[in-house]
Amino acid sequence: MGNRSGRGLGLGPRWGRRWPLRARFVLVALACLLPLLGVVLFVLYQSLNYGRGQLLETQVTTAQAVAQAVASTVGGHQAMLQDLADQPAIHRPDLKKAGEALMTTEAARGADLYDLFLLGEDGGVAAAPGALEPGPLPPGLRAAIAPALGRADFAVSDPAAMPNGDRVVALVQPVAAEDPEASPPFVAVGALLAADRLRDAVLPFARRGETVIGVVAGQEILATRAGNDELSDEDVRGRLREPIAAAVAGQSGAVAYQDDTGVERLAAYAPVDEPGVNWAVFVSRPSPTGAGPNRALLERGLAAVALAVVATIFLAIVLSEWIARPLRHLTAQAVAITRGDFGHRVPAVGGGEVAALGVAFREMADQLADQVRDLEAAREAGAAQAEQLRDLLRRTVRLQEDERRRMAGEIHDAVNPLLTGALYQARALRLAGAGQLGSAGADAGEAAAARAADLDAVADLLTRAMEELHGVIFALRPPDLDDIGVVAAIERYVAQIGRAGL
C-alpha cells in the first residue's frame, strides 16, 4: 500500500532514501512551523488593518475638533467685528473716535489679532492702531480683500503676504449706515489674523511624531502644525487637492496617498463650518505600516519571526543530529554484522526506543557471535571427524588390499601348486595309460580309453579351476598394481579386453 501511494504521488521507492534524517526532520519542523507563521502573519495583518481603521477614526475626530476650533475662532472675531461695526464711533466721521474704538477693541482681544483697520470709501486704510499705516493697502492685501469688499455680509479674504513677510488673512465686516439715506463714513471694519498666531491658537496638536495638521484657505495652506514632517503647497495642490475641495464643499472623510518619499499616508479632512469661510482642516499621518514607530515595530516583528524560523531550523538540525547519531551507530553495527565483525559495539547514546533498539542490536550481535562460534566449533569438529573417517577409510582400504593380497598370495602359494600338481599327475596318468593301451588287448584298450577320457575331463576341470583361480587372484589383487601402477594396469586391462573383441 505504501509503495502504491508513493507511485500515485509521483514518488518512486527510492525518493525517500535520497533524504537523510536531518533533512526530513528539518522539513517536518518547517511544515509544523508554517501554520504558526500563517497565524502570526494573519494576526499581524489584522492588527495593521485594525490600527489603520483606528488611526483613520482618530484623524477624522481630530480634523473635526480642529475645524470646530477654527470656526469658533473665526466666529469670535466675526462677533467682535460686528460689535465694532455697530459702535456709534464707527458711524461718525470722527476719525479720532474711530481710532480709539479700534484700539480699545484690539486691547481687549489681546494677542489674537495681528491688526484692526477701518476702510474708507476710497478702499484705503482710514485708521489702524497696529502695523498698518493709513493710506492705500499693501498690494498683496488689497488683492486679497478685493473680493470681500463687494459682499454685504461678513467675508474672509484669501491669505496674503505683508511687506514684512508675515502671512495674514483679513476678516471684513461691512459697516451698515444708521440712516438708510446717508452713506457711512467708513465702508468696512476689518481684522488681520496672522497665520502663525492662528496656528498657535487653534493647532495645539502634533507637537511630536509624524502627524501634520493644517488649515487650508481655498487651495493655499494657511497654517500647519507638524512634528517631524512638513506639508508643502504641492501636496495640497496635488495629492490633497480633491479631498480639500470636498472639505471646502462641506464634506468630511479620509483618503490615502503617497508622499514624495513613497511612504503611504492617511489624511482626514473636515470643513470649517462657518458662514463666509471657505476653509478646510486636514490631518495627515503615515499609515500604520509607514509610521516610524509602527514600521520599526513591524520590522522588529518580522525580524523576530525570521529569527524564530532560523532558531527552529537550528533546533531541528541539532535534534535531528541527536536522534540520527545513535541510528548511525546502529547502522555501522549492522554493516559490521553483515561483514562478520561481531565485536563491534555501539556506545550507549540516546534513550527510550533508540536505546532499546541499541540493546536489542547488542543482544542480537552477541547471539549471532555465539552461534557463529558454535558453528565454527561444529565445523572444526566435523572436519576432524571427516579427517578421521578418511583416515579410517584409507586404513580400511589398505587393510582390504592387504587382505586381498594375503588371500591371493595364499591361494596362489597354497592352492595353485596343489591344482598344478593334480593337473600334472592327471596328465601323467593319461600318458601312462596311453602306453599301456598300445601293449594291451582290445578290452584293456577300451578300459584304458575310458580312463583316459575321465582323466582328460579331470584335467579340463583342473585347467578351468586354475583359470578361475587365476581370475579370482587377479580380481582380488592384480599383480600389475604393484608392478607397473594403477594407470598402466588399467591400460593393459583395456588392451586385453580389446583383443577379446569386445
C-alpha positions as CSV (number, residue, x, y, z in Angstrom):
1,M,0.0,0.0,0.0
2,G,2.8,2.4,0.9
3,N,4.6,1.8,-2.5
4,R,1.3,2.3,-4.4
5,S,0.6,5.5,-2.6
6,G,4.1,6.7,-3.3
7,R,3.8,5.9,-7.0
8,G,0.4,7.7,-7.1
9,L,2.0,10.8,-5.7
10,G,4.9,10.6,-8.2
11,L,7.3,9.5,-5.6
12,G,9.4,6.5,-6.5
13,P,10.5,3.9,-4.0
14,R,14.0,5.5,-4.0
15,W,12.7,9.0,-3.3
16,G,12.7,8.6,0.4
17,R,16.2,7.2,0.5
18,R,17.5,10.4,-1.0
19,W,16.6,12.4,2.0
20,P,18.7,11.9,5.2
21,L,17.0,12.0,8.6
22,R,18.3,15.5,9.2
23,A,16.7,16.9,6.1
24,R,13.4,15.1,6.9
25,F,13.5,16.4,10.4
26,V,14.0,20.0,9.1
27,L,11.2,19.6,6.6
28,V,8.9,18.3,9.3
29,A,9.8,21.3,11.6
30,L,9.1,23.7,8.7
31,A,5.9,22.0,7.9
32,C,4.8,22.4,11.6
33,L,6.1,26.0,11.6
34,L,4.1,27.1,8.5
35,P,0.7,27.1,10.2
36,L,2.1,29.1,13.1
37,L,3.7,31.6,10.7
38,G,0.4,31.9,8.9
39,V,-1.4,32.6,12.1
40,V,1.2,35.2,13.1
41,L,1.1,36.9,9.7
42,F,-2.7,36.8,9.8
43,V,-2.8,38.4,13.3
44,L,-0.2,41.0,12.2
45,Y,-2.3,41.8,9.1
46,Q,-5.5,42.1,11.1
47,S,-3.7,44.2,13.7
48,L,-2.4,46.6,11.0
49,N,-5.9,46.8,9.5
50,Y,-7.4,47.5,12.9
51,G,-4.7,50.1,13.6
52,R,-5.4,51.6,10.2
53,G,-9.1,51.9,11.0
54,Q,-8.5,53.3,14.5
55,L,-6.0,55.8,13.0
56,L,-8.5,57.0,10.5
57,E,-11.2,57.4,13.1
58,T,-8.8,59.4,15.3
59,Q,-7.7,61.6,12.5
60,V,-11.3,62.3,11.4
61,T,-12.1,63.2,15.0
62,T,-9.0,65.4,15.3
63,A,-9.9,67.1,12.0
64,Q,-13.4,67.8,13.1
65,A,-12.2,69.1,16.5
66,V,-9.7,71.4,14.8
67,A,-12.3,72.6,12.3
68,Q,-14.6,73.5,15.2
69,A,-11.8,75.3,17.0
70,V,-11.1,77.3,13.8
71,A,-14.7,78.0,13.3
72,S,-15.1,79.2,16.9
73,T,-12.1,81.5,16.5
74,V,-13.4,83.0,13.2
75,G,-16.8,83.2,14.7
76,G,-15.5,85.1,17.7
77,H,-13.7,87.5,15.5
78,Q,-16.8,88.0,13.4
79,A,-18.8,88.8,16.5
80,M,-16.1,91.2,17.6
81,L,-16.2,93.0,14.2
82,Q,-20.0,93.1,14.2
83,D,-19.9,94.7,17.6
84,L,-17.3,97.1,16.4
85,A,-19.2,97.9,13.3
86,D,-22.3,98.7,15.4
87,Q,-20.5,101.2,17.7
88,P,-21.5,104.9,17.3
89,A,-17.9,106.0,16.8
90,I,-17.7,104.0,13.6
91,H,-20.8,105.7,12.2
92,R,-19.4,109.2,12.8
93,P,-16.9,110.9,10.6
94,D,-14.7,111.5,13.6
95,L,-11.5,109.6,12.8
96,K,-10.1,110.1,16.3
97,K,-13.1,108.5,18.0
98,A,-13.0,105.6,15.5
99,G,-9.3,105.0,16.1
100,E,-9.9,104.9,19.9
101,A,-12.6,102.4,19.3
102,L,-10.2,100.2,17.3
103,M,-7.5,100.5,20.0
104,T,-10.0,99.6,22.7
105,T,-11.1,96.5,20.8
106,E,-7.6,95.4,20.0
107,A,-6.5,95.7,23.6
108,A,-9.5,93.6,24.6
109,R,-8.7,90.9,22.1
110,G,-5.0,90.7,23.1
111,A,-2.7,88.6,21.1
112,D,-5.4,87.1,18.9
113,L,-5.2,89.9,16.4
114,Y,-2.4,91.0,14.1
115,D,-4.2,94.3,13.5
116,L,-7.6,96.1,13.2
117,F,-8.4,98.6,10.4
118,L,-11.1,100.8,9.0
119,L,-11.6,101.1,5.3
120,G,-12.6,104.4,3.8
121,E,-14.7,105.0,0.8
122,D,-11.6,105.0,-1.4
123,G,-10.7,101.5,-0.3
124,G,-7.7,102.6,1.7
125,V,-6.9,102.3,5.3
126,A,-8.7,105.1,7.2
127,A,-7.5,104.1,10.7
128,A,-5.4,101.3,12.1
129,P,-3.9,101.1,15.6
130,G,-1.3,98.5,14.7
131,A,1.1,97.6,11.8
132,L,-1.0,99.1,9.0
133,E,-0.4,102.7,8.1
134,P,-3.3,104.9,7.0
135,G,-3.4,105.1,3.2
136,P,-3.5,102.6,0.4
137,L,-3.5,98.9,1.4
138,P,-0.4,96.9,0.6
139,P,-0.7,95.3,-2.9
140,G,-1.0,91.7,-1.8
141,L,-3.5,92.5,0.9
142,R,-5.5,94.8,-1.4
143,A,-5.8,91.9,-3.9
144,A,-6.9,89.5,-1.2
145,I,-9.5,91.9,0.3
146,A,-11.0,93.0,-3.0
147,P,-13.4,90.0,-3.4
148,A,-14.6,90.5,0.1
149,L,-15.4,94.2,-0.3
150,G,-18.2,93.5,-2.8
151,R,-20.2,91.5,-0.3
152,A,-22.9,92.8,2.0
153,D,-22.1,90.4,4.9
154,F,-19.1,89.1,6.7
155,A,-16.3,87.7,4.4
156,V,-12.9,86.2,4.8
157,S,-10.1,87.0,2.3
158,D,-7.5,84.7,0.8
159,P,-4.1,84.5,2.5
160,A,-1.9,87.5,1.8
161,A,1.7,88.5,2.5
162,M,2.5,91.6,4.4
163,P,5.5,93.8,3.4
164,N,7.5,92.3,6.3
165,G,6.8,88.8,5.1
166,D,4.1,87.9,7.6
167,R,1.2,85.9,6.1
168,V,-2.2,87.1,7.2
169,V,-5.8,86.7,6.3
170,A,-8.3,89.5,6.5
171,L,-11.8,89.3,8.1
172,V,-14.0,92.0,6.7
173,Q,-17.3,93.2,8.2
174,P,-19.3,95.8,6.2
175,V,-20.5,98.9,8.1
176,A,-24.2,99.5,7.6
177,A,-25.4,103.1,7.8
178,E,-27.7,104.1,10.6
179,D,-29.6,106.3,8.2
180,P,-30.6,104.4,5.1
181,E,-30.4,107.7,3.1
182,A,-26.9,108.6,4.3
183,S,-23.7,106.9,3.5
184,P,-21.5,105.7,6.4
185,P,-18.2,107.5,6.8
186,F,-16.3,104.1,6.7
187,V,-17.0,101.2,4.3
188,A,-16.0,98.3,6.4
189,V,-14.2,97.3,9.5
190,G,-11.6,94.5,9.3
191,A,-9.2,92.4,11.3
192,L,-6.0,90.8,10.2
193,L,-5.2,87.4,11.6
194,A,-1.6,86.2,11.3
195,A,-1.1,82.6,10.2
196,D,1.4,81.8,12.9
197,R,-0.9,83.2,15.6
198,L,-3.8,81.3,14.2
199,R,-1.6,78.2,14.3
200,D,-0.7,78.7,17.9
201,A,-4.2,79.4,18.9
202,V,-6.1,76.6,17.2
203,L,-3.5,74.0,16.3
204,P,-2.0,72.8,19.6
205,F,-1.6,69.3,18.4
206,A,1.2,67.3,16.7
207,R,4.0,68.6,18.8
208,R,5.9,65.4,18.3
209,G,5.7,62.5,16.0
210,E,4.7,62.4,12.3
211,T,1.2,63.9,12.4
212,V,0.6,67.0,10.3
213,I,-2.4,69.3,10.9
214,G,-3.2,72.1,8.6
215,V,-5.7,74.8,7.8
216,V,-6.3,75.5,4.1
217,A,-7.9,78.6,2.8
218,G,-9.1,77.8,-0.8
219,Q,-6.1,75.9,-2.2
220,E,-3.4,77.6,-0.1
221,I,-2.0,76.5,3.2
222,L,-2.9,79.0,5.9
223,A,-1.4,77.4,8.9
224,T,0.2,74.0,9.7
225,R,1.4,72.2,12.8
226,A,3.8,69.3,12.3
227,G,6.0,67.1,14.5
228,N,8.8,65.6,12.3
229,D,7.3,66.5,9.0
230,E,6.2,69.4,6.9
231,L,3.5,69.7,4.3
232,S,4.2,71.6,1.1
233,D,1.8,73.6,-1.1
234,E,2.5,70.9,-3.8
235,D,0.9,68.3,-1.5
236,V,-2.2,70.5,-1.1
237,R,-2.5,71.4,-4.8
238,G,-1.6,67.9,-6.0
239,R,-2.3,64.9,-3.8
240,L,-4.8,66.6,-1.4
241,R,-6.5,68.8,-3.9
242,E,-9.6,66.8,-4.4
243,P,-10.1,65.9,-0.7
244,I,-9.7,69.6,0.3
245,A,-12.1,70.7,-2.4
246,A,-14.6,68.2,-1.0
247,A,-14.0,69.6,2.5
248,V,-14.5,73.2,1.4
249,A,-17.7,72.0,-0.2
250,G,-18.8,70.8,3.3
251,Q,-17.8,67.1,3.2
252,S,-15.8,65.1,5.7
253,G,-13.8,62.0,5.0
254,A,-10.4,60.3,4.7
255,V,-8.0,59.4,1.9
256,A,-4.8,57.5,1.5
257,Y,-1.9,58.8,-0.6
258,Q,1.9,58.6,-1.0
259,D,4.2,61.4,-0.2
260,D,7.3,62.4,-2.0
261,T,9.4,59.7,-0.3
262,G,6.9,57.0,-1.3
263,V,5.5,56.5,2.2
264,E,1.8,55.9,2.4
265,R,-0.1,58.5,4.5
266,L,-3.6,58.7,5.7
267,A,-5.3,62.1,5.6
268,A,-8.6,63.0,7.2
269,Y,-10.4,66.3,6.2
270,A,-13.3,68.3,7.5
271,P,-14.8,71.7,6.6
272,V,-14.7,74.8,8.8
273,D,-18.4,75.2,9.3
274,E,-18.7,79.0,9.5
275,P,-20.6,81.3,7.1
276,G,-18.4,83.1,4.7
277,V,-15.4,80.9,5.4
278,N,-14.2,78.5,2.6
279,W,-11.6,76.9,4.8
280,A,-10.9,73.2,5.4
281,V,-8.9,71.4,8.0
282,F,-6.9,68.2,7.3
283,V,-4.9,65.8,9.5
284,S,-2.2,63.7,7.8
285,R,-0.2,60.9,9.3
286,P,1.7,57.9,7.9
287,S,-0.2,54.7,7.7
288,P,0.5,52.0,10.4
289,T,3.0,50.4,8.1
290,G,4.6,53.7,7.1
291,A,4.8,55.4,10.5
292,G,8.2,55.3,12.1
293,P,7.4,53.5,15.3
294,N,5.0,51.1,13.7
295,R,7.4,50.5,10.8
296,A,10.1,49.8,13.4
297,L,7.8,47.6,15.3
298,L,6.8,45.7,12.1
299,E,10.4,45.3,11.1
300,R,11.3,44.0,14.6
301,G,8.3,41.7,14.5
302,L,9.3,40.3,11.1
303,A,12.9,40.1,12.3
304,A,11.7,38.2,15.4
305,V,9.7,35.8,13.1
306,A,12.7,35.3,10.9
307,L,14.8,34.7,14.0
308,A,12.3,32.2,15.2
309,V,12.4,30.4,11.9
310,V,16.2,30.3,12.0
311,A,16.1,29.1,15.6
312,T,13.6,26.4,14.7
313,I,15.7,25.2,11.8
314,F,18.8,25.2,14.0
315,L,17.0,23.3,16.8
316,A,15.6,20.9,14.1
317,I,19.2,20.3,12.9
318,V,20.5,19.8,16.4
319,L,17.7,17.5,17.4
320,S,18.0,15.5,14.1
321,E,21.7,15.1,14.8
322,W,20.9,14.0,18.4
323,I,18.4,11.4,17.0
324,A,20.4,10.4,14.0
325,R,23.7,9.8,15.8
326,P,22.6,6.6,17.6
327,L,20.9,5.4,14.4
328,R,24.2,5.9,12.5
329,H,26.0,3.9,15.2
330,L,23.3,1.2,14.8
331,T,23.8,1.3,11.1
332,A,27.5,0.9,11.5
333,Q,27.0,-2.1,13.8
334,A,24.6,-3.6,11.3
335,V,27.1,-3.2,8.5
336,A,29.8,-4.7,10.7
337,I,27.5,-7.7,11.5
338,T,26.9,-8.2,7.7
339,R,30.7,-8.4,7.3
340,G,31.0,-10.8,10.1
341,D,32.5,-8.4,12.7
342,F,30.5,-9.3,15.8
343,G,32.9,-7.5,18.1
344,H,31.8,-4.0,17.0
345,R,29.9,-2.4,19.8
346,V,27.6,0.7,19.8
347,P,28.1,3.2,22.6
348,A,25.0,3.9,24.7
349,V,23.6,7.0,23.1
350,G,20.1,8.3,23.4
351,G,17.2,6.9,25.3
352,G,13.8,5.4,25.0
353,E,13.2,3.4,21.8
354,V,16.6,4.2,20.4
355,A,18.4,2.8,23.5
356,A,16.1,-0.2,23.5
357,L,17.0,-0.7,19.8
358,G,20.7,-0.5,20.6
359,V,20.3,-3.0,23.4
360,A,18.5,-5.3,21.0
361,F,21.2,-4.9,18.4
362,R,23.9,-5.8,21.0
363,E,22.0,-8.8,22.2
364,M,21.5,-9.9,18.6
365,A,25.2,-9.4,17.9
366,D,26.1,-11.5,21.0
367,Q,23.7,-14.3,20.0
368,L,25.0,-14.2,16.4
369,A,28.6,-14.3,17.7
370,D,27.7,-17.3,20.0
371,Q,26.0,-19.1,17.1
372,V,28.9,-18.4,14.8
373,R,31.4,-19.7,17.4
374,D,29.2,-22.8,17.8
375,L,29.1,-23.2,14.0
376,E,32.8,-22.8,13.8
377,A,33.3,-25.3,16.6
378,A,30.9,-27.7,14.9
379,R,32.6,-27.2,11.5
380,E,36.0,-27.9,13.1
381,A,34.6,-30.9,14.8
382,G,33.0,-32.1,11.6
383,A,36.3,-31.5,9.7
384,A,38.2,-33.5,12.4
385,Q,35.6,-36.3,12.1
386,A,35.8,-36.3,8.3
387,E,39.6,-36.5,8.5
388,Q,39.2,-39.4,10.9
389,L,36.7,-41.0,8.6
390,R,39.1,-40.5,5.7
391,D,42.0,-42.0,7.6
392,L,39.8,-44.9,8.7
393,L,38.7,-45.4,5.1
394,R,42.3,-45.3,3.9
395,R,43.2,-47.8,6.6
396,T,40.2,-49.9,5.8
397,V,41.1,-49.9,2.1
398,R,44.7,-50.6,2.9
399,L,43.6,-53.5,5.2
400,Q,41.3,-54.8,2.4
401,E,44.1,-54.5,-0.1
402,D,46.5,-56.3,2.3
403,E,43.8,-58.9,3.0
404,R,43.3,-59.5,-0.7
405,R,47.0,-59.6,-1.3
406,R,47.3,-62.1,1.5
407,M,44.4,-64.2,0.2
408,A,45.7,-64.0,-3.3
409,G,49.2,-65.0,-2.1
410,E,47.9,-67.9,0.0
411,I,45.6,-69.1,-2.8
412,H,48.5,-68.7,-5.3
413,D,51.1,-70.2,-3.0
414,A,48.9,-73.0,-1.4
415,V,46.1,-74.0,-3.7
416,N,47.6,-73.3,-7.1
417,P,50.6,-75.7,-6.6
418,L,48.2,-78.4,-5.5
419,L,46.0,-77.9,-8.5
420,T,49.0,-77.8,-10.7
421,G,50.4,-81.0,-9.3
422,A,47.0,-82.7,-9.7
423,L,46.9,-81.5,-13.3
424,Y,50.3,-82.8,-14.0
425,Q,49.6,-86.2,-12.3
426,A,46.3,-86.5,-14.3
427,R,48.3,-85.9,-17.5
428,A,51.0,-88.3,-16.4
429,L,48.4,-91.0,-15.7
430,R,46.9,-90.3,-19.1
431,L,50.2,-90.7,-20.8
432,A,50.9,-93.9,-18.8
433,G,47.5,-95.3,-19.8
434,A,48.2,-94.5,-23.4
435,G,51.4,-96.5,-23.3
436,Q,49.6,-99.4,-21.7
437,L,46.9,-99.2,-24.4
438,G,49.5,-99.9,-27.1
439,S,50.6,-103.2,-25.5
440,A,47.3,-104.5,-24.1
441,G,44.4,-106.1,-25.9
442,A,41.2,-104.5,-27.1
443,D,39.3,-104.8,-23.8
444,A,42.1,-103.4,-21.9
445,G,42.3,-100.7,-24.6
446,E,38.7,-99.8,-24.1
447,A,39.1,-99.6,-20.4
448,A,42.2,-97.5,-20.8
449,A,40.4,-95.3,-23.2
450,A,37.7,-94.8,-20.7
451,R,40.1,-93.9,-18.0
452,A,41.9,-91.5,-20.4
453,A,38.7,-89.8,-21.1
454,D,38.0,-89.5,-17.4
455,L,41.4,-88.1,-16.8
456,D,41.0,-85.7,-19.7
457,A,37.8,-84.5,-18.1
458,V,39.6,-84.2,-14.8
459,A,42.4,-82.3,-16.5
460,D,39.9,-80.0,-18.2
461,L,38.2,-79.3,-14.8
462,L,41.6,-78.7,-13.2
463,T,42.6,-76.4,-16.0
464,R,39.3,-74.5,-15.7
465,A,39.7,-74.4,-12.0
466,M,43.2,-73.0,-12.4
467,E,42.0,-70.4,-14.8
468,E,39.1,-69.4,-12.5
469,L,41.6,-69.4,-9.6
470,H,43.9,-67.1,-11.5
471,G,40.9,-64.9,-12.3
472,V,39.9,-64.7,-8.7
473,I,43.5,-64.0,-7.7
474,F,43.8,-61.2,-10.3
475,A,40.5,-59.8,-9.2
476,L,41.5,-59.8,-5.6
477,R,44.8,-58.2,-6.2
478,P,46.0,-57.7,-9.7
479,P,49.8,-58.0,-9.7
480,D,50.1,-55.2,-12.2
481,L,49.1,-52.7,-9.5
482,D,52.2,-53.5,-7.6
483,D,54.4,-53.9,-10.6
484,I,53.5,-51.1,-13.0
485,G,51.0,-48.9,-11.2
486,V,47.2,-48.4,-11.5
487,V,47.3,-46.3,-14.7
488,A,49.4,-48.8,-16.6
489,A,47.4,-51.7,-15.2
490,I,44.1,-50.1,-16.4
491,E,45.7,-49.5,-19.9
492,R,46.9,-53.2,-20.1
493,Y,43.4,-54.4,-19.0
494,V,41.7,-52.3,-21.6
495,A,44.1,-53.7,-24.3
496,Q,43.3,-57.2,-23.2
497,I,39.6,-56.5,-23.5
498,G,40.2,-55.0,-26.9
499,R,41.9,-58.2,-28.1
500,A,39.0,-60.2,-26.9
501,G,36.7,-58.5,-29.4
502,L,34.5,-56.5,-27.0
